[in-house]
């Protein structure tokens, strides 16, 4: 099985190195091939998604991705900025379904900014449609009006087929969990999401064993803080999903703990931590590698058919947390503060 390893920028190389150590420890039949992406891709070939990197991603069975971005690239034209790499991979590979689990380990309930009793035991899965909506809709751009005033335009757009396929992913995911699905929209204001609600409701008739509810996005944002454990699976569009999944990540105490998967129609996926490249701490051995290690576990489960091995990695992470190891983002009094490399080594040792 071939895995494209794309570390990216900032802390990407540091956290990826720890995930690779974990994969190597398992002695699986994996061929890991590295390639530059994001700012590193631009530095190497003048493009954030070099042709050779895209070719590798297409031929690989799965992609393990680090993080991209950095202030040194902010002055580049938009099409050359590092973030275009991840958007290009999603579009080119048809990665339409983004799965973002937010779980609160018992050992980290006190690390959340919310009361422990509100978040303890939290286990919610947010499924975000990834290749449509306002991020990709046309027309878009900044233009000059006839009256001399600049105007920015972005278009929120969804086809029925795009909504239906992400709905099927969400209903099937709910079937494997607690059989509750909440679809999030803004149907009282936006016709795009009025269609979303109609199509999700129609699709729900095929899943009588799943309890379907609907919620406006502003209410969902409030409920995630007020009573997050009411949710099992949430499905929503690209923009709302981007915002809500980041909100949910902070319920866990640190964005450095959360993995994600972006899947195509056949189960091939790109796996990445949901945090950014954190250039302010790059090279300082401070970054939390657990989200990347857990992303590797998701890769083994969803794309490479090694669910039992994925369970082992997740158990090793839980063991390390029980042993009191903490990077700076999840540091608590009385716990053992460690850096990126020591945290990765602890997971390897636990395996």
LOMIDREN-691382 format. One line per field, with one value per atom (N, C-alpha, C): residue number from 1; x, y, z. Coordinates in pm, whole numbers. Layout:
<lumbas>
num c(NUM ...)
px c(X ...)
py c(Y ...)
pz c(Z ...)
</lumbas>
This chain:
<lumbas>
num c(1 1 1 2 2 2 3 3 3 4 4 4 5 5 5 6 6 6 7 7 7 8 8 8 9 9 9 10 10 10 11 11 11 12 12 12 13 13 13 14 14 14 15 15 15 16 16 16 17 17 17 18 18 18 19 19 19 20 20 20 21 21 21 22 22 22 23 23 23 24 24 24 25 25 25 26 26 26 27 27 27 28 28 28 29 29 29 30 30 30 31 31 31 32 32 32 33 33 33 34 34 34 35 35 35 36 36 36 37 37 37 38 38 38 39 39 39 40 40 40 41 41 41 42 42 42 43 43 43 44 44 44 45 45 45 46 46 46 47 47 47 48 48 48 49 49 49 50 50 50 51 51 51 52 52 52 53 53 53 54 54 54 55 55 55 56 56 56 57 57 57 58 58 58 59 59 59 60 60 60 61 61 61 62 62 62 63 63 63 64 64 64 65 65 65 66 66 66 67 67 67 68 68 68 69 69 69 70 70 70 71 71 71 72 72 72 73 73 73 74 74 74 75 75 75 76 76 76 77 77 77 78 78 78 79 79 79 80 80 80 81 81 81 82 82 82 83 83 83 84 84 84 85 85 85 86 86 86 87 87 87 88 88 88 89 89 89 90 90 90 91 91 91 92 92 92 93 93 93 94 94 94 95 95 95 96 96 96 97 97 97 98 98 98 99 99 99 100 100 100 101 101 101 102 102 102 103 103 103 104 104 104 105 105 105 106 106 106 107 107 107 108 108 108 109 109 109 110 110 110 111 111 111 112 112 112 113 113 113 114 114 114 115 115 115 116 116 116 117 117 117 118 118 118 119 119 119 120 120 120 121 121 121 122 122 122 123 123 123 124 124 124 125 125 125 126 126 126 127 127 127 128 128 128 129 129 129 130 130 130 131 131 131 132 132 132 133 133 133 134 134 134 135 135 135 136 136 136 137 137 137 138 138 138 139 139 139 140 140 140 141 141 141 142 142 142 143 143 143 144 144 144 145 145 145 146 146 146 147 147 147 148 148 148 149 149 149 150 150 150 151 151 151 152 152 152 153 153 153 154 154 154 155 155 155 156 156 156 157 157 157 158 158 158 159 159 159 160 160 160 161 161 161 162 162 162 163 163 163 164 164 164 165 165 165 166 166 166 167 167 167 168 168 168 169 169 169 170 170 170 171 171 171 172 172 172 173 173 173 174 174 174 175 175 175 176 176 176 177 177 177 178 178 178 179 179 179 180 180 180 181 181 181 182 182 182 183 183 183 184 184 184 185 185 185 186 186 186 187 187 187 188 188 188 189 189 189 190 190 190 191 191 191 192 192 192 193 193 193 194 194 194 195 195 195 196 196 196 197 197 197 198 198 198 199 199 199 200 200 200 201 201 201 202 202 202 203 203 203 204 204 204 205 205 205 206 206 206 207 207 207 208 208 208 209 209 209 210 210 210 211 211 211 212 212 212 213 213 213 214 214 214 215 215 215 216 216 216 217 217 217 218 218 218 219 219 219 220 220 220 221 221 221 222 222 222 223 223 223 224 224 224 225 225 225 226 226 226 227 227 227 228 228 228 229 229 229 230 230 230 231 231 231 232 232 232 233 233 233 234 234 234 235 235 235 236 236 236 237 237 237 238 238 238 239 239 239 240 240 240 241 241 241 242 242 242 243 243 243 244 244 244 245 245 245 246 246 246 247 247 247 248 248 248 249 249 249 250 250 250 251 251 251 252 252 252 253 253 253 254 254 254 255 255 255 256 256 256 257 257 257 258 258 258 259 259 259 260 260 260 261 261 261 262 262 262 263 263 263 264 264 264 265 265 265 266 266 266 267 267 267 268 268 268 269 269 269 270 270 270 271 271 271 272 272 272 273 273 273 274 274 274 275 275 275 276 276 276 277 277 277 278 278 278 279 279 279 280 280 280 281 281 281 282 282 282 283 283 283 284 284 284 285 285 285 286 286 286 287 287 287 288 288 288 289 289 289 290 290 290 291 291 291 292 292 292 293 293 293 294 294 294 295 295 295 296 296 296 297 297 297 298 298 298 299 299 299 300 300 300 301 301 301 302 302 302 303 303 303 304 304 304 305 305 305 306 306 306 307 307 307 308 308 308 309 309 309 310 310 310 311 311 311 312 312 312 313 313 313 314 314 314 315 315 315 316 316 316 317 317 317 318 318 318 319 319 319 320 320 320 321 321 321 322 322 322 323 323 323 324 324 324 325 325 325 326 326 326 327 327 327 328 328 328 329 329 329 330 330 330 331 331 331 332 332 332 333 333 333 334 334 334 335 335 335 336 336 336 337 337 337 338 338 338 339 339 339 340 340 340 341 341 341 342 342 342 343 343 343 344 344 344 345 345 345 346 346 346 347 347 347 348 348 348 349 349 349 350 350 350 351 351 351)
px c(84 0 87 57 139 74 153 105 188 120 187 199 320 347 383 296 312 322 443 458 416 449 409 503 447 523 517 591 585 616 524 542 511 470 429 533 658 763 785 774 797 690 564 454 446 477 473 579 695 802 759 679 633 528 441 342 411 516 591 661 713 774 674 551 446 415 400 370 484 607 721 727 688 689 595 489 387 429 534 587 479 397 295 356 293 344 308 372 345 466 441 546 518 604 585 674 610 686 657 761 748 750 680 680 648 698 671 532 474 341 331 239 220 335 382 496 620 637 752 744 623 605 636 593 623 774 840 985 1057 1002 1068 1044 923 891 805 779 699 550 507 364 336 228 198 159 112 80 156 286 364 303 324 266 308 434 482 412 383 313 170 104 -33 -35 62 69 86 172 192 63 -7 -132 -236 -237 -335 -306 -178 -145 -140 -132 -123 -258 -253 -375 -434 -351 -395 -290 -331 -242 -240 -120 -103 -43 -118 -89 -57 41 77 2 62 -2 71 2 64 38 125 106 220 230 332 333 371 363 451 558 649 581 466 396 272 246 123 115 230 230 215 214 200 59 43 -92 -171 -301 -383 -360 -346 -332 -200 -105 25 43 -57 -42 -51 13 18 -118 -218 -350 -417 -372 -430 -396 -293 -254 -363 -414 -515 -647 -680 -802 -788 -668 -645 -651 -598 -604 -749 -825 -965 -1041 -1020 -1094 -1045 -914 -858 -888 -891 -911 -1057 -1143 -1285 -1309 -1235 -1246 -1361 -1481 -1599 -1650 -1605 -1660 -1552 -1567 -1471 -1527 -1454 -1495 -1405 -1466 -1390 -1448 -1388 -1434 -1383 -1466 -1425 -1458 -1355 -1371 -1295 -1353 -1285 -1241 -1110 -1055 -1077 -1107 -1131 -1017 -895 -777 -766 -838 -826 -951 -1048 -1172 -1144 -1042 -1008 -934 -889 -815 -907 -1034 -1129 -1161 -1195 -1236 -1378 -1452 -1584 -1573 -1680 -1680 -1665 -1589 -1568 -1697 -1798 -1924 -1997 -1965 -2029 -1964 -1833 -1761 -1715 -1711 -1662 -1742 -1671 -1738 -1788 -1759 -1806 -1750 -1836 -1796 -1891 -1851 -1933 -1852 -1921 -1858 -1923 -1844 -1895 -1854 -1953 -1930 -1959 -1856 -1861 -1846 -1939 -1924 -1807 -1721 -1590 -1558 -1636 -1597 -1699 -1800 -1900 -1911 -2030 -2061 -1987 -1978 -1928 -1778 -1705 -1561 -1526 -1618 -1589 -1689 -1798 -1902 -1855 -1907 -1881 -2012 -2008 -1890 -1834 -1708 -1641 -1536 -1492 -1385 -1413 -1319 -1330 -1325 -1423 -1430 -1465 -1451 -1483 -1620 -1709 -1842 -1835 -1943 -1948 -1940 -1982 -1977 -1842 -1743 -1609 -1585 -1684 -1669 -1634 -1539 -1504 -1612 -1628 -1730 -1672 -1692 -1650 -1770 -1753 -1862 -1814 -1889 -1874 -2012 -2017 -2145 -2163 -2269 -2304 -2390 -2342 -2409 -2397 -2509 -2510 -2605 -2559 -2648 -2710 -2827 -2897 -2810 -2738 -2656 -2544 -2488 -2382 -2435 -2554 -2615 -2650 -2704 -2750 -2632 -2519 -2409 -2348 -2339 -2286 -2388 -2516 -2619 -2607 -2582 -2565 -2445 -2335 -2218 -2255 -2329 -2365 -2460 -2562 -2656 -2585 -2496 -2424 -2331 -2270 -2185 -2269 -2387 -2474 -2518 -2538 -2577 -2471 -2346 -2237 -2210 -2286 -2265 -2395 -2453 -2572 -2700 -2692 -2809 -2886 -2811 -2870 -2794 -2868 -2806 -2875 -2794 -2845 -2789 -2879 -2840 -2849 -2741 -2732 -2739 -2823 -2842 -2882 -2922 -2980 -3098 -3188 -3296 -3397 -3397 -3491 -3444 -3320 -3265 -3209 -3143 -3069 -3138 -3173 -3237 -3147 -3015 -2921 -2941 -2955 -2969 -3115 -3208 -3346 -3349 -3278 -3264 -3191 -3087 -3011 -3107 -3193 -3285 -3382 -3430 -3524 -3458 -3337 -3271 -3230 -3180 -3143 -3267 -3378 -3503 -3549 -3540 -3577 -3487 -3357 -3262 -3287 -3330 -3355 -3462 -3550 -3655 -3597 -3472 -3405 -3338 -3339 -3271 -3367 -3468 -3570 -3513 -3400 -3339 -3253 -3240 -3162 -3256 -3241 -3321 -3262 -3340 -3293 -3355 -3271 -3319 -3251 -3308 -3253 -3229 -3126 -3095 -3033 -3071 -3008 -2865 -2777 -2635 -2605 -2674 -2647 -2687 -2799 -2840 -2742 -2694 -2599 -2471 -2424 -2304 -2324 -2444 -2473 -2484 -2552 -2573 -2443 -2346 -2218 -2146 -2173 -2114 -2204 -2333 -2429 -2444 -2463 -2490 -2436 -2305 -2248 -2279 -2304 -2326 -2462 -2546 -2674 -2652 -2533 -2506 -2434 -2465 -2393 -2317 -2391 -2332 -2398 -2318 -2365 -2322 -2413 -2377 -2414 -2324 -2350 -2263 -2283 -2212 -2070 -2002 -1859 -1827 -1892 -1859 -1903 -2027 -2074 -1990 -1954 -1875 -1736 -1678 -1547 -1549 -1652 -1661 -1699 -1801 -1850 -1748 -1674 -1576 -1460 -1422 -1319 -1371 -1497 -1557 -1558 -1601 -1607 -1470 -1367 -1233 -1191 -1235 -1193 -1267 -1375 -1440 -1348 -1256 -1167 -1048 -1028 -916 -803 -787 -679 -707 -685 -698 -587 -484 -374 -405 -528 -567 -653 -696 -801 -755 -783 -752 -868 -848 -959 -931 -1039 -1030 -1113 -1061 -1135 -1139 -1259 -1274 -1339 -1301 -1371 -1482 -1544 -1659 -1620 -1490 -1444 -1365 -1357 -1288 -1144 -1090 -955 -961 -858 -868 -738 -754 -644 -666 -562 -573 -480 -533 -454 -506 -417 -464 -540 -635 -715 -649 -537 -469 -385 -332 -252 -103 -23 121 197 130 188 334 362 502 570 492 552 623 588 656 731 741 810 956 1004 1142 1176 1076 1100 1064 1025 990 877 777 664 531 521 393 345 215 151 135 200 189 72 -9 -111 -220 -257 -359 -310 -181 -127 -118 -78 -73 -213 -312 -450 -504 -454 -492 -440 -318 -262 -348 -401 -492 -619 -674 -792 -762 -643 -602 -603 -548 -545 -686 -775 -911 -994 -994 -1088 -1038 -908 -858 -774 -709 -614 -659 -782 -842 -760 -710 -636 -699 -828 -900 -845 -802 -747 -620 -536 -412 -445 -546 -590 -633 -705 -744 -622 -516 -395 -330 -326 -268 -349 -481 -566 -553 -540 -520 -386 -283 -152 -158 -232 -248 -317 -424 -493 -400 -318 -225 -125 -73 24 -40 -164 -233 -256 -292 -310 -179 -69 62 104 26 51 134 166 243 157 214 140 234 193 260 204 265 233 86 24 -114 -214 -176 -266 -203 -110 -36 -128 -117 -189 -89 -122 -35 -16 109 137 157 149 169 308 350 484 486 547 553 660 621 714 703 801 800 747 754 701 765 897 967 943 941 921 779 681 544 533 595 592 660 774 845 762 684 600 491 434 333 396 514 585 611 655 682 554 445 317 273 303 272 352)
py c(-119 0 123 217 335 455 525 643 763 867 993 1072 1102 1176 1319 1413 1553 1638 1660 1732 1878 1948 2088 2185 2282 2396 2403 2499 2525 2400 2364 2246 2117 2128 2010 1899 1935 1835 1767 1844 1790 1690 1727 1638 1517 1537 1425 1321 1367 1274 1179 1228 1142 1041 1084 991 882 919 821 720 767 676 572 617 526 423 468 376 276 321 231 128 168 76 -42 -18 -121 -225 -198 -293 -341 -249 -281 -274 -339 -333 -199 -92 41 97 159 233 382 448 589 673 759 844 990 1067 1208 1298 1413 1513 1650 1758 1893 1940 2023 2078 2211 2296 2425 2519 2590 2679 2604 2483 2401 2365 2342 2315 2436 2554 2678 2702 2680 2700 2604 2483 2381 2398 2443 2444 2562 2657 2773 2750 2638 2607 2537 2576 2512 2365 2327 2187 2144 2112 2074 1956 1950 1844 1706 1693 1563 1523 1622 1593 1550 1618 1580 1441 1411 1278 1170 1196 1100 1081 1190 1181 1099 1113 1039 889 852 711 641 718 660 604 511 457 550 639 736 846 961 1075 1115 1129 1180 1320 1417 1559 1628 1718 1791 1921 2030 2162 2255 2357 2451 2595 2683 2826 2888 3020 3096 3239 3332 3474 3510 3434 3466 3452 3385 3363 3453 3540 3620 3717 3760 3858 3794 3663 3595 3613 3604 3602 3485 3500 3399 3260 3248 3116 3049 3125 3069 3050 3085 3074 2927 2893 2753 2687 2763 2706 2652 2700 2649 2502 2453 2312 2220 2249 2161 2172 2293 2309 2234 2242 2172 2021 1969 1824 1778 1853 1816 1811 1913 1921 1816 1802 1711 1565 1531 1392 1363 1463 1440 1408 1473 1446 1530 1478 1559 1545 1443 1417 1433 1535 1562 1513 1422 1367 1424 1493 1551 1506 1406 1364 1459 1485 1564 1481 1429 1344 1406 1395 1442 1321 1299 1192 1229 1130 1156 1234 1202 1266 1414 1457 1596 1678 1623 1698 1831 1833 1956 2057 2016 2106 2195 2158 2238 2367 2471 2596 2588 2483 2461 2373 2370 2289 2142 2067 1925 1847 1878 1803 1829 1940 1971 1891 1867 1805 1662 1619 1485 1380 1293 1189 1233 1355 1404 1319 1285 1209 1248 1348 1396 1388 1356 1350 1452 1547 1648 1607 1596 1561 1684 1731 1856 1826 1877 1868 1957 1910 1972 2031 2003 2049 2141 2182 2274 2399 2461 2576 2701 2797 2930 2931 2828 2824 2794 2732 2694 2754 2810 2860 2975 2978 3087 3159 3290 3377 3417 3460 3508 3610 3691 3785 3924 4014 4155 4236 4322 4401 4546 4629 4770 4796 4852 4886 5009 5029 5144 5275 5277 5400 5421 5334 5351 5285 5212 5145 4997 4947 4805 4717 4599 4506 4364 4291 4152 4060 3951 3857 3715 3639 3495 3432 3313 3250 3120 3114 2990 2907 2786 2705 2558 2486 2341 2276 2165 2083 1975 1929 1826 1701 1662 1541 1556 1677 1699 1685 1735 1726 1581 1511 1374 1280 1298 1205 1227 1352 1375 1330 1341 1292 1142 1068 922 889 963 941 962 1069 1102 1000 958 859 726 686 561 570 686 706 699 761 758 616 535 396 318 358 288 346 449 514 504 617 616 645 642 653 785 893 1027 1118 1185 1276 1411 1516 1654 1723 1768 1842 1991 2063 2205 2290 2392 2478 2618 2701 2832 2851 2751 2743 2855 2927 3038 3163 3163 3281 3247 3132 3099 2989 3018 2917 2796 2820 2708 2606 2654 2559 2517 2588 2537 2409 2411 2289 2182 2221 2126 2051 2125 2061 1967 2009 1925 1793 1801 1681 1588 1644 1561 1490 1560 1499 1387 1410 1305 1182 1206 1096 1019 1091 1029 922 925 823 685 680 553 499 579 541 556 473 482 455 388 353 465 578 692 808 865 980 1107 1171 1292 1415 1516 1646 1754 1874 1988 2102 2181 2293 2405 2529 2643 2658 2707 2709 2796 2908 2994 2924 2852 2777 2663 2597 2488 2538 2656 2713 2736 2781 2803 2670 2572 2443 2366 2383 2316 2362 2484 2535 2506 2512 2495 2349 2260 2119 2033 2021 1951 1802 1741 1597 1555 1651 1618 1566 1594 1560 1425 1354 1233 1261 1272 1308 1437 1532 1656 1656 1689 1703 1843 1906 2043 2076 2195 2238 2282 2325 2353 2468 2581 2697 2676 2633 2611 2503 2399 2291 2335 2424 2479 2547 2628 2706 2617 2534 2453 2350 2292 2189 2250 2373 2440 2476 2516 2544 2416 2306 2180 2135 2167 2124 2183 2304 2368 2314 2240 2173 2070 2018 1912 1965 2095 2154 2199 2136 2177 2132 2222 2188 2090 2077 1987 1841 1811 1673 1609 1688 1639 1606 1482 1439 1467 1442 1451 1363 1331 1253 1322 1325 1377 1266 1214 1092 1116 1031 1033 929 906 814 669 638 499 470 566 543 587 632 688 822 852 975 1048 1173 1257 1278 1256 1258 1363 1448 1560 1606 1662 1730 1855 1898 2012 2146 2144 2269 2317 2436 2495 2469 2548 2524 2588 2672 2733 2776 2866 2904 2968 3021 3086 2988 2856 2758 2654 2676 2580 2567 2443 2416 2425 2442 2460 2336 2227 2104 2126 2206 2235 2179 2153 2115 1979 1968 1843 1753 1635 1547 1451 1455 1352 1358 1479 1488 1424 1438 1377 1225 1180 1037 975 1046 997 1004 1099 1103 981 938 816 695 695 587 588 707 716 666 696 649 497 434 287 230 297 245 264 385 418 383 395 374 248 199 91 -40 -42 -166 -230 -148 -197 -139 -165 -110 -156 -281 -331 -257 -228 -155 -10 47 182 185 82 73 73 4 -3 135 212 346 433 429 511 470 340 292 341 345 393 540 619 762 778 700 708 670 568 524 634 700 807 922 954 1059 1017 891 840 845 827 832 974 1072 1211 1293 1239 1316 1428 1549 1664 1756 1792 1901 2033 2143 2271 2312 2268 2308 2240 2127 2056 2043 2131 2124 2150 2066 2083 2071 2133 2128 1983 1950 1816 1712 1751 1657 1671 1570 1570 1646 1762 1843 1787 1759 1703 1780 1760 1823 1729 1773 1697 1558 1556 1427 1332 1384 1295 1241 1320 1271 1161 1181 1078 950 965 849 775 848 785 699 747 669 543 556 441 339 388 299 229 300 243 133 149 44 -83)
pz c(0 0 0 -90 -106 -38 43 114 71 23 -8 122 162 285 248 284 245 371 424 552 547 438 427 495 568 619 772 827 971 1051 1141 1224 1150 1023 947 947 925 921 1055 1164 1299 1340 1319 1360 1267 1139 1045 1079 1123 1158 1269 1362 1472 1423 1333 1277 1196 1123 1044 1136 1249 1346 1395 1420 1466 1358 1233 1124 1104 1113 1098 1210 1330 1444 1419 1344 1322 1220 1144 1045 948 902 802 662 564 425 359 408 357 286 172 101 122 200 232 141 60 -31 -1 30 67 -56 -44 -150 -90 -152 -101 -138 -51 -75 -3 -44 20 -9 96 78 35 88 47 -100 -149 -290 -375 -328 -401 -405 -291 -288 -382 -396 -477 -625 -662 -805 -849 -757 -796 -794 -734 -728 -595 -524 -395 -409 -527 -553 -679 -665 -783 -857 -987 -1069 -1019 -975 -927 -798 -711 -586 -613 -706 -741 -804 -888 -948 -842 -745 -635 -557 -527 -452 -528 -660 -740 -742 -745 -756 -620 -512 -378 -334 -238 -179 -74 -18 81 90 145 160 306 363 498 487 536 511 644 643 764 778 738 746 650 601 508 551 504 528 605 594 664 614 700 665 547 523 412 277 274 148 132 231 230 112 62 -47 -185 -191 -320 -376 -508 -565 -506 -494 -427 -485 -616 -678 -643 -586 -552 -401 -323 -178 -134 -23 21 38 83 109 -17 -134 -258 -280 -214 -229 -177 -58 0 -76 -120 -200 -333 -393 -519 -504 -395 -371 -352 -276 -254 -385 -468 -594 -693 -708 -808 -775 -646 -606 -569 -580 -549 -403 -313 -170 -114 -123 -94 49 123 256 361 444 550 684 749 877 986 1082 1192 1326 1388 1520 1628 1726 1843 1966 2028 2146 2262 2381 2502 2582 2584 2667 2814 2895 3037 3100 3057 3116 3080 2976 2929 2953 3026 3050 3120 3204 3274 3189 3070 2982 2900 2892 2816 2891 2817 2880 2934 2896 2952 3076 3156 3277 3241 3319 3289 3272 3354 3344 3212 3146 3017 2904 2912 2800 2826 2952 2983 2906 2836 2759 2622 2581 2452 2338 2244 2125 2012 1935 1824 1695 1586 1454 1364 1314 1220 1079 992 852 767 701 625 476 396 251 211 122 108 -28 -131 -265 -329 -255 -310 -225 -230 -144 -189 -100 -134 -160 -116 -138 -283 -355 -494 -594 -546 -636 -724 -843 -938 -969 -998 -1009 -873 -876 -757 -797 -700 -729 -677 -700 -663 -792 -810 -933 -901 -1001 -987 -1049 -973 -1023 -1114 -1186 -1277 -1201 -1074 -996 -927 -959 -906 -771 -720 -590 -612 -534 -543 -481 -539 -491 -491 -382 -372 -386 -459 -485 -463 -384 -376 -388 -442 -474 -395 -316 -247 -341 -372 -474 -439 -444 -426 -526 -586 -668 -580 -621 -546 -528 -633 -625 -522 -509 -411 -269 -247 -114 -82 -180 -155 -122 -190 -164 -26 21 156 260 228 320 340 233 246 336 319 404 551 577 715 776 701 753 781 692 714 834 855 973 1101 1097 1215 1248 1146 1167 1246 1232 1301 1439 1475 1606 1687 1725 1811 1735 1602 1514 1531 1550 1556 1461 1372 1276 1282 1299 1297 1172 1085 965 994 964 998 872 875 759 804 710 738 642 646 548 559 671 686 613 564 497 359 345 223 144 18 -66 -89 -94 -111 -1 122 233 253 194 189 106 -8 -88 -9 64 147 240 311 405 334 219 144 103 50 -1 113 223 338 392 398 448 356 226 129 144 159 174 303 405 534 532 432 421 395 346 322 448 555 679 797 799 904 1042 1048 1177 1234 1161 1208 1239 1358 1399 1337 1250 1181 1243 1269 1313 1230 1234 1161 1259 1234 1323 1241 1272 1208 1260 1175 1208 1329 1346 1461 1591 1589 1707 1735 1630 1647 1712 1670 1730 1879 1916 2058 2133 2072 2140 2160 2068 2084 2211 2254 2377 2497 2474 2585 2625 2526 2556 2442 2429 2312 2308 2423 2425 2371 2334 2269 2127 2069 1930 1919 1811 1773 1644 1532 1403 1355 1308 1248 1102 1011 870 825 749 705 584 530 410 440 336 343 439 423 506 651 672 808 876 802 858 898 820 851 987 1010 1133 1252 1236 1347 1393 1299 1338 1416 1382 1461 1599 1607 1738 1823 1762 1835 1882 1804 1841 1975 2004 2128 2250 2228 2339 2402 2322 2368 2447 2447 2520 2432 2315 2226 2084 1990 1849 1806 1891 1862 1886 1926 1955 1847 1747 1661 1519 1474 1338 1245 1117 1022 901 831 708 601 478 363 259 231 153 18 -80 -207 -206 -319 -325 -306 -312 -303 -176 -85 41 43 -70 -68 3 82 159 182 221 268 417 496 641 697 786 836 971 1055 1177 1136 1219 1175 1206 1280 1312 1194 1208 1102 1119 1047 1042 1159 1238 1359 1341 1247 1221 1341 1436 1553 1645 1637 1721 1638 1508 1421 1462 1466 1498 1646 1732 1875 1957 1891 1960 2060 2022 2111 2060 1931 1871 1921 1932 1973 1850 1847 1730 1735 1842 1860 1752 1707 1602 1473 1443 1321 1338 1456 1483 1475 1528 1521 1378 1299 1157 1084 1120 1062 1100 1222 1263 1180 1154 1069 928 878 746 739 843 846 851 921 936 810 754 647 507 483 347 329 435 419 484 536 588 699 788 905 1032 1050 1164 1298 1308 1434 1471 1372 1398 1437 1374 1412 1558 1601 1742 1833 1792 1873 1888 1779 1787 1881 1867 1953 2100 2126 2263 2318 2231 2274 2312 2234 2266 2401 2424 2553 2668 2646 2751 2784 2683 2704 2784 2753 2828 2973 2994 3130 3208 3138 3204 3239 3193 3232 3136 3019 2921 2863 2857 2806 2727 2605 2535 2588 2547 2610 2590 2480 2452 2544 2604 2695 2834 2862 2988 3106 3209 3334 3450 3559 3676 3720 3753 3803 3695 3568 3459 3401 3324 3269 3136 3136 3015 2922 2797 2699 2569 2482 2352 2245 2122 2008 2000 2004 1985 2101 2224 2337 2339 2300 2293 2188 2072 1970 2017 2086 2138 2242 2321 2423 2357 2247 2176 2117 2058 2004 2115 2231 2343 2390 2392 2433 2337 2208 2112 2140)
</lumbas>
